[in-house]
Amino acid sequence: MTDEQKNTPSGTEQREENVDLYALFFKYFAYWPWFVASVLVCIISAFIYLRYQAPVYNVDAAVLIKEGDKKGGSSNNPMGALQDLGMFSMTNNFDNEVEILKSRTLIKKVVNHLNLYISVAEERMFGYNTPLYKSTPVKVYMTPEEADNLEEGAKLHLKYTMNGKLDVKVEYMFDEEKQETEVSFDSIPAVFPTPVGVFSFTKNDSVPPLEEDMNLVAYVNSPTDVTESYVENLSVEPTSKTTTIAAISLQNTVKQRGIDFINCLVDFYNLDANDEKNEVAQKSAEFIDERIGIINRELGTAETELADFKQRSGLTDLTSDARLALEESSKYEQQLTENATQLKLVESLRNYVNNPKNANEVIPANVGLQDQNLGSIINQYNTMLIERKRLLRTSSENNPAVININTGIESMRHNVQTTVNSVLRGLQIAQSNLERQARKFEGRISSAPQQEKEFLTISRQQEIKATLYIMLLQKREENAITLASTANNGRIIKAALPSKKPVSPKKMLVMLTALVLGMGIPVGLIYLKDLLKYKIENAEDVEKITDVPILGELPLSKKPEKGAIVVQENQNGMMEEAFRGLRTNMLFMLGASQKVVLFTSTQPGEGKSFIAGNTAVSLAYMGKKVVIVGLDIRKPGLNKVFNLSHRTEGITNYLADPEHTNLFDMIQHSDVSPNLDILPGGPIPPNPTELMARTVLEDAIEKLKERYDYIILDTAPIAIVTDTAIASRVADMCVYVCRADVTPKLGYQYINVLRDQKKFDKLATVINCIDLNSRKSGYGYGHKYGYGYGHKYGYGYGYGMKK
């Protein structure tokens, strides 16, 4: 035989595989009522689920996020130099903006603004409650603060009539106890105070008048819990790696509510982003307004003093000498005024920076400072503060990026303080120099009359205040322009649009899942049932335990009126065919000179005597001379099988006293067939094991061989007593009987012990009492005895047999 032929599966193996699949199909097909019931229950459950599950729609939009300058080290990006120095690492700006859009803080603002923590639906008896959103005839309201304090939310049952009457039933938890309160209002608006907060009810004017009474149900939940729900259902993802476009999608049961949520989310995002961008300008505006108020009061005082002086002294103009001296010193006076203005600004800035309350606040920058280095350092410091706040919105203080930027901010703040002090000292020195130069002209001015000197002093103070006031007004206008010209950070480029069909529940998927579950549940139960069963039920169980050949499978049958012989001559019933198959397989295993076949089992009640007797009858119908010997001498069973008269003589008489007993005198002729004789067990001896061990047993078998073609030995259960193991020396073949739903799998494994110890030259097994009408084994005969008549057959005689 070639290697190719060896490796090629034989036709027999392929047929066995087909038979296994066929048998597996019939195994589960036998439980078809289970499958029908399971599929019906699952399909009905799916219909009910779809009926009571509100459809969920997907609303999506696209937002273009403007990115700031990321070029490190550029003059336009004060953070760049610090990034180049490695003081901290900037998080990708676009990723930060995406996280901000998904942040709980921003979403909660939207939830509170749109009152999404309150939902109203039309109450229905069958099916899900229809959410109304903006189409509700009655608006229900509770403040977000009160709603956040609710233990488990509140449920309101509303009945709104056509005449405007409103009946309210409120269910809520208070002090861990469920409370119910009812109230009626003849008209709305109305308020209803409760221990957990105040509920208000107003009429929705955008809804047409009711044509019939309407039952509503309102749910008031914690805004925090609702926020978590929207966080789970909201998706914000970049459309690609090369763009700054964020795709926003939200799943919601109301299309318009999803659209409003996304639009409001983008609006609040832009509002927060603009507030961050304008934080420096807003602080500068506050600083400028405060300084304008102070300078305005000082300027008013100076102008009042000047007017009073002129009115009091009657002075209208200076002398020509004083005017000339004043014109000569105008350059110094102008520089002195400008320097004094800068000095006051820097002093105010120093006080602001050194104030601990402003440690985490940006420093006013656009206030008219002329020192470019100081302005640049302040811009860098403010940029770092804004970036820190942005990082904290999506992370914690323990984030390495936050820790790094905190270190940079602390260092930069110290740098700002040092620079402010340095600029202040420089301005103070410049002020002293300018005042020294100005004093040179005071000598010439001092020669003027006293009234003119006093006038010059007052007018100088008024000029300084006026110059500073005008400069602050100019800076306020510039700052206002900056605030007004701030552009939104996000722009909707794809308007929010809901899906036409619900994304959940998906009807086809639900029905398919129900069908799969309907088929899978019975399969799982049957498989689990097979795992839990501990008794043999069919040939499949036997094949899993042992590889010993199976001679046949005998179905369950009704007990005959007399005896237990079910095989009839010249009949083609299912029982006859079953034993013919067993007989054929047995003879095929026996050699030409082998005549002795031993029948045994694991325990009593498995039908070994029944099978041994009917096998002997089947052999006799072939024309063979057969004798069946009752070697189950502890509890003889052949008398019941063949309906024999109760005679006391049997094989035990011969074994006990062979010299004075004629073996053939113990044999009875069967009335079933002239070719069949029976050697009963005889009286029960006190020493059965010793009798079986005597050599006289071999002598008896040899004598029987001379007269009979086949000798059938009906022995005791081999797993319980040793008699059968002792008698194995005279047998050419052992037929090990097991009974469906009786023989335990664990006990049946003893057949493998016999196989491994080679107790018998040839070993085979038979399965008895398979119920063809049972799901457990119906498939086992469907392909073997399909032509049968449906009669039950198979017996169990012997130990433990129930009558």
C-alpha positions in Angstrom: 0.0 0.0 0.0 1.4 3.4 -1.0 1.8 6.4 1.4 -0.9 8.2 -0.5 -3.3 5.4 0.1 -2.5 5.3 3.7 -3.1 9.0 4.2 -6.4 9.0 2.2 -9.5 8.6 4.4 -11.4 5.4 3.6 -14.9 5.5 2.5 -15.9 3.8 5.7 -14.4 6.7 7.7 -16.2 9.2 5.6 -19.5 7.4 6.0 -18.9 7.3 9.8 -18.4 11.0 9.8 -21.6 11.5 7.9 -23.4 9.2 10.3 -22.1 11.2 13.2 -23.4 14.5 11.7 -26.7 12.8 10.9 -27.0 11.4 14.4 -26.1 14.8 15.9 -28.9 16.4 13.8 -31.4 13.8 15.0 -30.2 14.2 18.5 -31.2 17.8 18.6 -34.2 17.4 16.2 -35.7 15.1 18.8 -36.1 18.2 21.0 -37.9 20.2 18.3 -40.7 21.3 20.6 -38.1 23.0 22.8 -36.7 24.8 19.8 -40.2 25.9 18.6 -41.1 27.2 22.1 -37.8 28.9 22.6 -37.9 30.7 19.2 -41.5 31.8 19.8 -40.7 33.1 23.3 -37.6 35.0 22.0 -39.4 36.4 19.0 -42.3 37.6 21.1 -39.8 39.1 23.6 -38.0 40.9 20.8 -41.4 42.4 19.6 -42.2 43.5 23.2 -38.7 45.0 23.5 -39.0 46.9 20.3 -42.4 48.1 21.3 -41.3 49.5 24.6 -37.9 50.8 23.5 -37.8 54.4 22.2 -35.9 54.8 18.9 -32.5 56.5 19.2 -31.2 58.8 16.4 -27.7 59.9 15.7 -27.1 63.6 15.2 -23.8 64.6 13.8 -22.0 67.9 12.9 -18.5 69.1 12.0 -16.7 72.0 13.6 -13.5 73.7 12.4 -11.2 74.4 15.3 -8.8 77.3 14.8 -5.3 76.5 15.9 -2.9 79.1 17.4 0.7 79.6 16.2 2.7 76.6 17.2 6.1 77.7 15.9 8.4 77.5 18.8 10.7 80.4 19.5 8.8 82.8 17.2 8.2 86.3 18.3 4.5 85.8 18.0 4.5 82.9 20.4 5.8 83.8 23.8 5.7 80.1 24.9 8.0 79.1 22.1 11.2 80.2 23.8 10.3 78.2 26.9 9.4 75.2 24.8 12.8 75.4 23.1 14.5 75.5 26.5 12.6 72.4 27.5 10.9 73.9 30.6 7.7 72.1 29.7 6.0 70.3 26.8 3.0 71.8 25.1 0.1 69.5 24.5 -1.2 69.4 21.0 -3.6 72.3 20.8 -6.2 70.5 18.7 -6.3 67.5 21.0 -6.8 69.8 23.9 -9.8 71.5 22.2 -11.3 68.1 21.4 -11.0 67.2 25.1 -12.6 70.5 26.1 -15.6 69.8 23.8 -16.1 66.5 25.6 -15.4 67.9 29.1 -18.1 67.4 31.8 -17.8 71.1 32.8 -18.8 72.3 29.3 -21.5 69.7 28.9 -23.1 70.4 32.3 -23.4 74.1 31.2 -25.4 72.9 28.2 -27.5 70.6 30.3 -28.4 73.4 32.7 -29.0 76.0 29.9 -31.3 73.7 27.9 -33.0 72.2 31.0 -32.0 68.7 29.7 -32.2 67.3 33.2 -36.0 67.7 32.9 -37.8 65.5 30.3 -41.5 65.4 29.5 -43.2 62.6 27.6 -46.7 61.5 26.7 -47.7 58.6 29.0 -48.9 55.5 27.1 -50.4 52.3 28.3 -48.7 50.2 25.7 -45.3 50.9 24.2 -42.8 53.5 25.2 -43.7 57.0 26.4 -43.4 59.4 23.5 -40.8 62.2 24.4 -42.3 65.6 23.7 -39.3 68.0 24.3 -40.5 71.4 22.9 -43.9 70.1 21.9 -45.0 69.6 25.5 -48.2 71.6 26.4 -46.9 72.0 30.0 -43.4 73.1 30.9 -41.9 71.7 34.1 -39.1 73.5 35.8 -36.9 73.1 38.9 -33.6 74.9 39.5 -30.4 72.9 38.7 -29.2 73.4 42.3 -32.3 71.8 43.7 -32.3 69.0 41.1 -28.7 68.2 41.9 -29.8 67.5 45.6 -32.5 65.0 44.6 -31.6 61.5 46.0 -33.0 59.5 43.1 -34.7 62.0 40.9 -38.4 62.9 40.9 -41.2 61.5 38.7 -44.3 63.6 38.0 -47.6 62.3 36.6 -49.5 65.1 35.0 -53.0 65.2 33.7 -53.7 68.3 31.6 -57.3 68.9 30.6 -58.7 71.0 27.7 -60.0 73.6 30.2 -56.5 74.3 31.5 -56.8 72.2 34.8 -53.6 70.4 35.8 -53.5 67.4 38.2 -50.1 66.6 39.5 -48.7 63.5 41.4 -45.1 63.8 42.4 -43.0 60.8 43.5 -39.6 61.4 45.1 -37.2 60.1 47.7 -36.8 62.1 51.0 -34.7 60.8 53.9 -34.3 57.5 52.1 -38.1 57.0 52.0 -40.4 57.1 49.0 -42.8 60.0 49.2 -45.9 60.8 47.1 -47.8 64.1 46.9 -50.8 65.1 44.9 -52.1 68.5 44.0 -54.5 70.1 41.5 -54.3 73.5 39.8 -57.3 75.2 38.2 -54.9 77.0 35.9 -51.3 77.5 35.2 -48.7 79.0 35.7 -48.4 77.5 39.2 -45.8 76.5 41.7 -45.7 73.4 43.9 -43.3 73.5 46.9 -42.1 70.2 48.3 -39.4 69.2 50.8 -37.0 68.5 48.0 -37.6 71.7 46.1 -40.1 73.8 44.2 -41.6 72.6 41.0 -43.1 75.2 38.6 -45.5 74.6 35.8 -46.1 77.0 32.9 -48.1 76.8 29.7 -46.2 76.3 26.4 -47.7 79.0 24.1 -46.0 77.5 21.0 -48.3 74.4 21.3 -51.8 74.7 19.9 -54.7 74.2 22.4 -55.5 70.6 23.3 -58.3 68.8 21.6 -58.5 66.2 24.4 -57.1 65.6 27.8 -53.5 64.5 27.9 -51.6 62.3 30.3 -48.0 63.3 30.7 -45.0 62.0 32.7 -42.1 64.2 33.7 -38.7 63.1 35.0 -36.5 65.5 36.9 -33.0 64.0 37.3 -29.8 65.3 38.8 -27.9 67.5 36.2 -24.7 65.7 37.2 -26.2 62.3 36.3 -27.7 63.6 33.1 -24.3 65.1 32.2 -22.7 61.7 32.6 -25.3 60.2 30.3 -24.5 62.8 27.6 -20.8 62.3 28.1 -21.3 58.6 27.3 -23.4 59.3 24.3 -21.3 62.1 22.9 -18.5 61.5 20.5 -15.9 64.1 19.4 -13.2 62.8 17.1 -10.9 64.4 14.5 -11.9 63.7 10.9 -8.2 63.1 9.9 -4.7 63.7 11.2 -4.0 66.5 8.7 -7.0 68.8 9.6 -8.4 70.5 12.7 -12.0 69.5 12.0 -13.8 67.8 14.8 -16.7 65.4 14.0 -19.3 65.7 16.7 -22.0 63.0 17.0 -24.7 62.4 19.7 -27.2 59.7 20.1 -30.6 60.9 21.4 -34.2 59.8 21.4 -35.3 63.3 20.1 -33.8 64.6 16.9 -34.3 68.3 17.7 -32.9 67.9 21.2 -29.7 66.4 19.7 -29.5 69.3 17.3 -30.0 71.9 20.1 -27.4 70.2 22.3 -24.7 70.2 19.6 -25.3 73.9 18.6 -25.4 75.0 22.3 -22.2 73.0 23.0 -20.4 74.8 20.2 -21.8 78.2 21.4 -20.6 77.6 25.0 -17.3 76.3 23.7 -16.7 79.6 21.8 -17.9 81.6 24.8 -15.4 80.0 27.1 -12.6 80.2 24.5 -13.3 83.9 24.0 -13.3 84.5 27.7 -9.9 82.9 27.9 -8.6 84.9 25.0 -10.0 88.2 26.5 -8.8 87.5 30.0 -5.8 89.8 29.7 -7.9 92.5 27.9 -10.6 92.2 30.6 -8.1 92.6 33.4 -6.6 95.5 31.5 -10.0 97.1 31.2 -10.7 96.7 34.9 -7.3 98.3 35.7 -7.8 101.1 33.2 -11.3 101.9 34.5 -10.0 102.0 38.1 -7.1 104.3 37.1 -9.4 106.6 35.1 -11.7 107.0 38.1 -8.7 108.0 40.3 -7.2 110.3 37.7 -10.6 111.8 36.9 -11.0 112.8 40.6 -7.5 114.2 40.8 -7.9 116.1 37.5 -11.1 117.5 38.7 -9.5 118.7 41.9 -6.6 120.3 39.9 -8.9 122.1 37.5 -11.0 123.3 40.4 -8.0 124.7 42.1 -6.8 126.4 38.9 -10.1 128.0 38.3 -10.4 129.1 42.0 -6.9 130.6 41.9 -7.7 132.6 38.7 -11.0 133.9 40.1 -9.4 134.7 43.5 -6.3 136.5 42.1 -7.9 138.0 38.9 -4.9 136.6 37.0 -5.5 135.9 33.3 -2.0 135.5 31.8 1.7 135.3 32.7 4.3 138.0 32.1 6.5 137.8 29.1 9.5 136.8 31.1 7.7 134.0 32.9 6.2 132.8 29.5 9.7 132.8 28.0 11.1 130.8 30.9 8.2 128.4 30.7 8.7 127.9 27.0 12.4 127.2 27.5 11.6 124.5 30.0 8.7 123.0 28.0 10.8 120.1 26.7 11.8 119.1 30.2 8.3 119.6 31.6 6.9 117.3 28.8 9.4 114.6 29.6 8.8 115.0 33.3 5.0 114.6 32.7 5.5 111.5 30.5 7.9 109.9 33.0 5.6 110.7 35.9 2.8 109.0 34.0 4.9 105.9 33.4 6.0 106.0 37.0 2.4 105.9 38.3 1.5 103.1 35.9 4.5 100.9 37.0 3.8 101.6 40.7 0.2 100.4 40.2 1.4 97.4 38.3 3.9 96.6 41.1 1.1 96.7 43.6 -1.0 94.4 41.5 1.8 91.9 41.0 2.7 91.8 44.7 -0.9 91.3 45.8 -1.3 87.6 46.8 -4.9 87.6 45.6 -3.6 88.0 42.1 -1.2 85.1 42.2 -3.2 83.1 39.6 -4.6 86.0 37.7 -3.2 87.5 34.4 -1.4 90.8 34.6 -2.9 93.8 32.8 -0.7 94.4 29.7 -2.3 96.9 27.3 -2.3 99.9 29.8 0.3 102.2 28.0 3.6 100.8 29.2 6.5 102.1 27.1 9.1 99.5 28.3 8.9 96.8 25.6 10.9 94.3 27.6 8.5 94.5 30.5 5.5 94.2 28.1 7.0 91.1 26.4 7.7 89.4 29.8 4.1 90.1 31.0 2.7 88.6 27.7 4.8 85.5 28.2 3.6 85.2 31.8 0.0 85.7 30.8 0.3 83.1 28.0 1.6 80.5 30.4 -1.2 81.2 32.9 -3.8 80.8 30.2 -2.2 77.5 29.0 -2.2 76.2 32.6 -5.9 76.9 33.0 -6.5 75.1 29.7 -4.6 72.1 30.8 -6.4 71.9 34.1 -9.7 71.7 32.3 -8.7 68.3 30.9 -6.2 67.0 33.6 -5.3 67.4 37.2 -2.6 69.2 39.2 -0.5 66.0 39.2 -0.2 65.9 35.5 3.5 66.2 34.5 2.7 68.9 32.0 0.9 70.9 34.7 3.8 70.4 37.1 6.3 71.6 34.4 4.2 74.7 33.5 3.8 75.5 37.3 7.5 75.6 37.6 7.8 77.9 34.5 5.1 80.2 35.9 6.8 80.5 39.2 10.1 81.4 37.6 8.4 83.8 35.1 6.5 85.5 37.9 9.8 86.2 39.8 11.2 87.5 36.5 8.2 89.8 36.2 8.6 91.2 39.7 12.3 91.7 39.1 11.7 93.5 35.8 9.0 95.7 37.3 11.3 96.8 40.2 14.1 97.4 37.7 11.8 99.5 35.5 10.5 101.4 38.5 14.0 102.3 39.7 14.9 103.4 36.2 11.8 105.7 36.0 12.6 107.1 39.5 16.2 107.9 38.4 14.9 109.5 35.2 12.3 111.5 37.3 15.1 112.8 39.5 17.2 113.9 36.5 14.3 115.6 34.8 13.3 117.4 38.0 17.0 118.6 38.4 16.9 120.0 34.9 13.5 121.6 35.5 14.8 123.4 38.6 17.3 125.3 36.5 14.4 127.3 35.1 12.7 127.7 38.5 15.2 130.4 39.3 14.1 132.5 36.4 10.4 131.6 37.2 10.9 132.6 40.8 11.7 136.1 39.8 8.2 136.4 38.6 5.5 137.7 40.9 4.2 135.3 43.6 0.8 134.9 41.9 2.5 133.8 38.7 4.6 131.1 40.5 1.6 129.7 42.2 -0.3 129.7 38.9 2.5 127.8 37.2 2.6 125.1 39.9 -1.1 124.5 39.8 -1.2 124.4 35.9 1.7 122.0 35.9 -0.2 119.5 38.1 -3.3 120.0 35.9 -1.3 119.3 32.8 0.2 116.1 34.2 -3.3 114.8 35.2 -4.8 115.7 31.9 -2.1 114.0 29.9 -2.4 110.8 31.9 -6.2 110.9 31.7 -6.2 111.3 27.9 -3.7 108.5 27.5 -5.9 106.1 29.7 -9.0 107.0 27.7 -7.1 106.2 24.5 -6.0 102.8 25.9 -9.5 102.0 27.0 -10.8 102.5 23.5 -8.0 100.4 22.1 -8.8 97.6 24.7 -12.5 97.8 23.8 -11.6 97.3 20.1 -9.6 94.3 21.1 -12.5 92.8 23.1 -15.0 93.5 20.2 -12.7 92.0 17.5 -12.2 88.5 19.1 -13.2 85.8 16.7 -14.8 82.5 17.7 -12.5 79.6 18.2 -14.8 77.0 16.6 -17.0 77.4 13.5 -19.7 74.9 12.4 -18.9 73.9 8.9 -21.5 71.0 8.8 -24.8 71.8 10.5 -26.1 69.3 13.0 -28.2 66.8 11.1 -30.1 63.8 12.5 -30.2 60.4 10.9 -33.3 59.5 9.0 -33.5 56.0 10.5 -33.0 55.1 14.2 -29.5 53.7 15.0 -31.0 51.9 18.0 -32.7 49.6 18.4 -31.9 48.0 15.1 -35.0 45.9 14.3 -33.3 43.4 12.0 -30.4 42.9 14.4 -32.8 42.4 17.4 -34.9 39.9 15.5 -31.8 38.1 14.3 -30.5 38.0 17.8 -33.8 36.7 19.1 -33.7 33.9 16.5 -30.2 33.0 17.3 -31.0 33.0 21.0 -34.2 31.0 20.3 -32.1 28.3 18.6 -29.1 28.6 20.9 -30.9 28.4 24.3 -32.2 24.8 23.7 -28.8 23.8 22.3 -27.1 25.1 25.4 -29.7 23.4 27.7 -29.3 20.1 25.9 -25.5 20.4 26.0 -25.7 21.2 29.7 -28.1 18.3 30.2 -25.6 16.0 28.5 -22.8 17.3 30.7 -24.8 16.7 33.9 -26.2 13.3 33.0 -24.4 10.4 34.8 -26.1 7.4 33.3 -25.6 5.9 29.9 -28.3 6.8 27.5 -27.2 5.8 24.0 -24.3 4.5 21.9 -22.7 7.9 21.8 -22.2 7.7 25.6 -20.7 4.2 25.3 -18.3 5.3 22.5 -17.0 8.2 24.7 -16.2 5.8 27.5 -14.7 2.8 25.7 -13.5 1.6 22.3 -14.9 -1.9 22.9 -17.0 -3.0 19.9 -20.8 -2.6 20.2 -22.6 -5.7 19.1 -26.0 -4.1 19.1 -28.5 -1.7 20.6 -31.7 -3.2 21.9 -34.8 -1.0 22.2 -37.3 -1.1 25.1 -40.3 -3.4 24.7 -43.4 -4.5 26.5 -43.1 -7.5 28.7 -44.6 -10.7 27.2 -47.4 -12.4 29.0 -45.1 -15.3 29.9 -41.3 -15.3 30.3 -39.1 -12.7 28.5 -38.5 -14.3 25.1 -39.4 -11.7 22.5 -37.6 -13.2 19.5 -40.1 -15.1 17.3 -39.3 -17.5 14.6 -39.9 -16.4 11.0 -40.8 -12.9 12.1 -39.3 -9.6 10.8 -40.2 -7.3 13.6 -37.8 -4.7 15.1 -36.9 -7.0 18.0 -36.1 -9.9 15.7 -33.9 -7.7 13.5 -32.1 -6.2 16.5 -31.2 -9.7 17.9 -30.2 -10.9 14.4 -27.9 -8.0 14.1 -26.4 -8.8 17.6 -26.1 -12.5 16.6 -24.4 -11.7 13.3 -21.9 -9.4 14.9 -21.2 -11.9 17.7 -20.6 -14.7 15.2 -18.3 -12.5 13.2 -16.1 -12.0 16.2 -16.1 -15.6 17.2 -13.6 -18.0 15.6 -14.6 -21.2 14.0 -13.7 -23.3 17.0 -15.0 -20.9 19.6 -18.3 -21.8 21.1 -18.6 -20.3 24.6 -20.0 -16.8 25.1 -20.3 -15.2 28.5 -22.9 -12.5 29.3 -22.3 -10.2 32.2 -23.0 -6.6 33.3 -21.9 -3.9 35.8 -24.8 -4.2 38.2 -28.1 -6.1 38.6 -31.1 -5.0 36.6 -29.3 -4.3 33.3 -30.9 -7.2 31.4 -28.0 -9.6 30.8 -30.2 -12.7 31.4 -32.8 -11.3 29.0 -30.2 -10.7 26.3 -28.5 -14.0 26.9 -31.7 -15.9 26.6 -32.9 -14.2 23.4 -29.5 -14.5 21.8 -29.6 -18.2 22.5 -33.1 -18.4 20.9 -31.9 -16.5 17.9 -29.0 -18.9 17.5 -31.3 -21.9 17.8 -33.5 -20.5 15.0 -30.4 -20.8 12.8 -30.5 -24.5 13.3 -27.7 -24.5 15.8 -27.7 -26.7 18.9 -27.5 -24.2 21.8 -27.5 -24.6 25.5 -27.7 -21.7 27.9 -26.1 -22.2 31.3 -27.2 -20.2 34.4 -23.9 -19.4 36.1 -25.5 -16.5 38.0 -25.8 -19.0 40.9 -26.3 -16.3 43.6 -29.6 -15.1 42.0 -30.6 -17.3 39.1 -32.7 -15.5 36.4 -33.2 -18.0 33.6 -36.4 -19.4 35.2 -38.1 -16.0 34.7 -36.7 -15.6 31.2 -37.9 -19.0 29.9 -40.9 -19.3 32.3 -39.5 -22.6 33.6 -41.0 -24.7 36.4 -39.2 -24.3 39.6 -36.9 -27.2 39.8 -34.1 -27.4 42.3 -31.6 -29.1 40.2 -29.0 -27.2 38.2 -25.4 -26.6 37.5 -24.6 -26.1 41.1 -25.6 -29.7 41.8 -23.0 -30.9 39.3 -20.3 -28.5 40.5 -20.8 -29.6 44.1 -20.9 -33.4 43.5 -19.7 -34.3 40.0 -19.1 -37.9 40.9 -22.7 -38.6 41.9 -24.5 -36.2 39.5 -25.2 -36.6 35.8 -24.7 -33.2 34.1 -27.2 -33.9 31.3 -29.9 -34.9 33.8 -29.9 -31.3 35.0 -30.7 -29.9 31.5 -34.2 -28.9 30.5 -35.6 -28.7 27.0 -37.0 -25.4 25.9 -40.4 -25.2 24.5 -39.3 -22.2 22.3 -37.1 -24.2 20.0 -36.1 -27.9 19.8 -32.5 -26.7 19.2 -32.4 -24.9 22.6 -31.7 -26.5 25.9 -31.4 -24.8 29.3 -29.1 -25.7 32.2 -30.5 -23.7 35.2 -28.4 -22.5 38.1 -29.8 -24.8 40.6 -29.9 -24.3 44.4 -28.0 -21.3 45.7 -24.9 -22.7 47.4 -23.2 -21.3 50.5 -19.9 -21.1 48.7 -20.5 -19.9 45.1 -17.0 -18.5 44.6 -15.4 -21.8 45.6 -17.7 -23.8 43.3 -16.9 -21.5 40.4 -13.2 -22.0 41.0 -13.3 -25.8 40.8 -11.8 -27.5 37.8 -15.0 -29.4 37.4 -16.4 -26.3 35.6 -14.0 -26.9 32.8 -15.1 -30.5 32.6 -18.7 -29.5 32.4 -18.0 -27.0 29.6 -16.0 -29.6 27.7 -18.9 -32.1 27.9 -21.3 -29.5 26.7 -19.1 -28.6 23.7 -19.3 -32.2 22.6 -23.1 -32.0 22.3 -23.8 -28.4 21.4 -22.7 -25.9 18.8 -22.8 -22.9 21.1 -22.8 -22.5 24.9 -24.3 -19.3 26.4 -23.2 -18.5 29.9 -25.5 -16.2 32.0 -23.3 -15.0 34.8 -23.4 -12.6 37.7 -22.6 -8.8 37.5 -18.8 -8.8 37.2 -18.3 -5.5 38.9 -20.1 -6.7 42.1 -19.0 -10.3 42.7 -15.9 -12.3 41.6 -17.8 -15.3 40.3 -17.8 -14.1 36.7 -14.1 -13.2 36.7 -13.4 -16.7 37.9 -15.6 -18.2 35.2 -13.9 -16.2 32.5 -11.3 -18.9 32.0 -13.9 -21.1 30.2 -15.3 -18.4 28.0 -14.2 -17.6 24.4 -15.9 -14.2 24.4 -17.5 -11.8 26.9 -20.6 -9.8 26.1 -20.8 -6.9 28.5 -24.4 -5.6 28.9 -25.3 -2.0 29.8 -28.8 -0.6 30.1 -29.9 2.9 29.0 -30.9 5.2 31.9 -29.8 2.5 34.4 -26.0 1.9 34.1 -23.9 4.6 35.6 -21.1 5.9 33.4 -18.6 5.7 36.2 -19.5 2.0 36.9 -19.5 1.1 33.2 -15.8 2.2 33.0 -15.1 -1.2 34.5 -15.2 -2.6 31.0 -12.0 -0.8 30.3 -10.4 -2.7 33.2 -11.4 -6.0 31.7 -10.0 -4.8 28.4 -6.7 -3.7 29.8 -6.2 -6.7 32.0 -7.2 -9.0 29.1 -9.6 -11.0 31.2 -11.3 -12.3 28.0 -9.9 -13.2 24.7 -12.7 -11.2 23.0 -14.7 -8.5 24.6 -17.8 -6.7 23.2 -20.8 -4.8 24.6 -24.5 -4.5 24.1 -26.8 -1.6 24.9 -30.2 -2.6 26.3 -33.5 -0.8 26.7 -33.1 2.2 24.5 -36.4 4.0 24.4 -37.0 5.0 20.8 -39.7 7.4 21.8 -37.3 9.3 24.0 -35.4 12.3 22.8 -32.2 10.9 24.3 -32.0 8.0 22.0 -34.6 8.4 19.3 -31.9 9.3 16.7 -30.0 6.2 17.5 -32.4 3.9 15.6 -33.9 6.2 13.1 -31.5 5.2 10.4 -31.1 1.6 11.5 -34.6 0.4 12.0 -36.6 2.9 10.1 -39.0 0.2 8.8 -39.9 -0.9 12.4 -43.4 -1.2 13.8 -42.9 1.1 16.8 -43.3 -1.7 19.4 -41.2 -1.3 22.6 -38.8 -4.0 23.5 -35.9 -4.8 25.8 -35.9 -6.2 29.3 -33.9 -6.1 32.5 -34.0 -9.2 34.6 -32.0 -10.1 37.6 -30.6 -8.1 40.5 -32.7 -5.2 41.5 -35.3 -5.8 38.7 -38.6 -4.1 39.5 -41.6 -6.2 38.9 
